[in-house]
Amino acid sequence: MGPPPGTVEATAAVALGSVVPLAQAPLELVAYVWVATLGVVLVYVDLAVHRLPDRLTLPAFGGAALFLTGTALLDGRPTAAGRALLAGLAAAAGYLLLMALRPDGLGFGDVKLALTTGTVLGWHGVTSVVVGTAAGFLLSGLVAAALLAAGRVSRTTALPHGPFMLLGTLVGLVLCPL
């Protein structure tokens, strides 16, 4: 059961190694490490059971919001915190709309994870939100198309979207630095 030995650890090492260079302040680093660490767990839970549990998604958002707001207040940039939180709410609202339009396509866990991904991306700016969110959908579509072409899934197979949301967030952060 579960992923092969060392897979989770390797994923965590890559995730943490990718976010550490992005931070420009101590609490910002804590926010990125917090989200990356919980994100790794969320990836493997979603892959295994197609669920993004509240016990992980809500603390991920809470930590991101708290640590990024702390960074903004310490650095004298309260508007950055406001922008980040608004981006998180906008991303969650967009996912909620998509879920309402096609309930079998996304779940409420994706909506709650969008609070976190949108907040972290919003910290970097609106462009980061657009790039990161689009990257998540693009990567998800590419993998689905490849699996479909290889005969590993059918058109009705449900695939977890959380891993692609998190990977897209990393893409958005790397391509749109502060």
ZITAZI-V510653 format. One record per residue. N is the residue number from 1. SS is DSSP state (helix for helix, strand for strand, loop for the rest). PHI is phi in whole degrees, -180 to 180 (none if undefined). OMEGA is omega in radians with two decimals (999 if undefined). Layout:
BEGIN
n	ss	phi	omega
N	SS	PHI	OMEGA
N	SS	PHI	OMEGA
END
This chain:
BEGIN
n	ss	phi	omega
1	loop	none	3.09
2	loop	86	-3.13
3	loop	-72	3.11
4	loop	-58	-3.13
5	loop	-55	3.11
6	loop	88	-3.09
7	helix	-67	-3.13
8	helix	-65	-3.14
9	helix	-64	3.12
10	helix	-66	3.10
11	helix	-62	3.12
12	helix	-63	3.14
13	helix	-63	3.12
14	helix	-67	-3.12
15	helix	-61	-3.12
16	helix	-68	3.10
17	helix	-65	3.13
18	helix	-80	-3.07
19	helix	-89	-3.09
20	helix	-57	-3.13
21	loop	-67	-3.10
22	loop	-78	-3.04
23	loop	-78	3.10
24	loop	-114	-3.13
25	loop	-146	-3.09
26	helix	-57	-3.14
27	helix	-71	3.04
28	helix	-64	3.08
29	helix	-61	3.12
30	helix	-61	3.12
31	helix	-60	-3.12
32	helix	-65	3.14
33	helix	-66	3.10
34	helix	-58	-3.10
35	helix	-67	3.14
36	helix	-63	-3.12
37	helix	-66	3.09
38	helix	-65	3.12
39	helix	-62	3.11
40	helix	-62	3.11
41	helix	-63	3.13
42	helix	-60	3.12
43	helix	-58	-3.06
44	helix	-73	3.05
45	helix	-66	-3.12
46	helix	-64	3.10
47	helix	-63	-3.08
48	helix	-80	-2.98
49	helix	-128	3.14
50	loop	55	3.10
51	loop	-140	3.01
52	loop	-120	-2.98
53	loop	-69	3.10
54	helix	-56	-3.12
55	helix	-62	3.09
56	helix	-113	-3.08
57	helix	-69	-3.10
58	helix	-70	3.04
59	helix	-64	3.10
60	helix	-61	3.11
61	helix	-66	-3.12
62	helix	-58	3.12
63	helix	-66	3.12
64	helix	-60	-3.13
65	helix	-63	-3.11
66	helix	-64	-3.06
67	helix	-72	3.10
68	helix	-73	3.06
69	helix	-65	3.07
70	helix	-60	3.09
71	helix	-61	-3.12
72	helix	-61	-3.13
73	helix	-69	3.13
74	helix	-68	-3.13
75	loop	-90	-3.13
76	loop	70	-3.14
77	loop	-126	-3.09
78	helix	-62	3.12
79	helix	-66	3.10
80	helix	-65	3.11
81	helix	-66	3.11
82	helix	-61	3.12
83	helix	-61	-3.12
84	helix	-63	-3.13
85	helix	-67	3.08
86	helix	-64	3.10
87	helix	-64	3.09
88	helix	-62	3.11
89	helix	-65	3.12
90	helix	-65	3.12
91	helix	-62	3.13
92	helix	-64	3.11
93	helix	-64	3.09
94	helix	-63	3.10
95	helix	-66	3.11
96	helix	-63	3.09
97	helix	-63	3.11
98	helix	-62	3.12
99	helix	-65	3.13
100	helix	-66	-3.14
101	helix	-72	-3.12
102	loop	-145	-3.05
103	loop	-60	3.13
104	loop	-83	-3.11
105	loop	-91	-3.14
106	loop	-133	3.10
107	loop	-114	-3.13
108	helix	-67	3.06
109	helix	-63	3.08
110	helix	-64	3.11
111	helix	-61	-3.12
112	helix	-68	3.08
113	helix	-67	3.11
114	helix	-62	3.02
115	helix	-57	-3.12
116	helix	-72	-3.07
117	helix	-64	3.11
118	helix	-64	3.13
119	helix	-66	-3.14
120	helix	-65	3.11
121	helix	-66	3.13
122	helix	-63	3.06
123	helix	-59	-3.14
124	helix	-87	3.11
125	loop	127	-3.09
126	helix	-63	3.14
127	helix	-59	3.12
128	helix	-62	3.12
129	helix	-62	-3.12
130	helix	-65	-3.11
131	helix	-64	-3.10
132	helix	-65	3.14
133	helix	-68	3.11
134	helix	-63	3.13
135	helix	-61	3.11
136	helix	-61	3.12
137	helix	-69	3.13
138	helix	-63	3.13
139	helix	-63	3.11
140	helix	-61	3.13
141	helix	-65	3.13
142	helix	-64	3.13
143	helix	-66	3.11
144	helix	-61	3.13
145	helix	-64	3.13
146	helix	-65	3.12
147	helix	-66	3.10
148	helix	-66	3.13
149	helix	-64	3.14
150	loop	-82	3.13
151	loop	77	-3.11
152	loop	-85	3.10
153	loop	-140	3.03
154	loop	-109	-3.13
155	loop	-65	-3.11
156	loop	-102	3.14
157	loop	-70	3.09
158	loop	-82	3.09
159	loop	-117	3.12
160	loop	-70	-3.12
161	loop	-101	-3.10
162	helix	-53	3.12
163	helix	-59	-3.14
164	helix	-75	3.05
165	helix	-61	-3.11
166	helix	-70	3.09
167	helix	-67	3.07
168	helix	-61	3.09
169	helix	-61	3.11
170	helix	-62	3.10
171	helix	-60	-3.14
172	helix	-62	3.13
173	helix	-68	-3.11
174	helix	-72	-3.10
175	helix	-78	-3.10
176	loop	-127	-3.10
177	loop	-67	3.11
178	loop	-64	999
END
